[in-house]
């Protein structure tokens, strides 16, 4: 990918020096590491959102804190999609179709199968220990028609994007910048309308677009320069989006009497603007200077990026073990080592502990060459 930027076609001149090919490798690592930490933090506190309305008088403070946390971190998962789009759609190297699909599918489906079994056993742990054993129909339904565990939806989704990548790569190679903008705009528009107006005219027939928009957006932002005039309003607007998102989610939940995540879906314009702006900022940042000035931070970031896939798989298990006190002490946003703490502080502490434990466990697993190559 070293010659990616020199070969990319632009309509506004050369890409700025701040996104040179060497800096691209750095910003991809930083984005991946930051996103991995943010996902753990988001899941550390996100469960409180679903408590809304059950004991409203007692749970409003917890809900509000979780609402604010989520509002500032909702870009995390789309970042992983955008990174894949940036790396795969923008890679000038030609690769046979079979070789590409084989490599990418092995990369995600083998770990998915392994961790899927782990989470199935964990999900049915009560039945396996106390009985009666779950019926095959129940297990099969969990595997084929539901998410085995709440975070594992990501793997079938990204595998679907990998299947489309050979076709999309041919298209972006031939497409102009305006063509890419048109297609992205179309995808995001129909996704938004499908979510907010699901039965509106032809909109209901375009749900298959899914996450292609973020996949293309990652490619677009890593390939084309963005004029400073756009950044002058994109960045300030993006800073307002978390507050807007938190306010809208609280308002809609209050009207409904239970948690309403309409403004938190990834295709909502508020989430899209915040995610795109934050990715663009990280793309343009001078990470080469950071790497020279803080070599230990650079080493830690590179390693976090390297193990981020494994951290994504294991962190919900770590969070649940901590929450339930299976290690002898409870660690969750309102209880830290069995001592009550304010949820705003406890949420951060839980996320940090879960991240460190997840990295440590994945590091131990990766001492096996087989695990390192195939499962993380």
Buried (B, 14 or more C-beta within 10 A) or exposed (E): BEEBBEEBEEEEEEBBEBBBEEBBBBBBBBBBBBBBBBBBBBBBBBBBBEBBBEEBEEBBEBBBBBBBBBBBBBBBBBBBBBBBBBBBBBBEEEBEEEEBBEEBBEBBBEBBEBBBEBBBEBBBEEBBEEEEEBEEEEBEEBEEEEBBBEBBEBBEBBBBBBEEBBEBBEBBEEBEBEEBBEBBEEBBBBBBBBBBEEEEEEBEEBEEBBBBBBBBBBBBBBBBBBEEEEBEEBEEBBEEBBEBBBBBBBEBBBEEEEBBEEBBBBBBBBBBBBBBBBBBBBBBBBBBEBBEEEEEEBEEBBBBBBBBBBBBBBBBBBBBBBBEEEEEEBBBBBBBEEEEBEBBEBBBBBBBBBBEBBBEBBBEBBEEEEBBEEBB
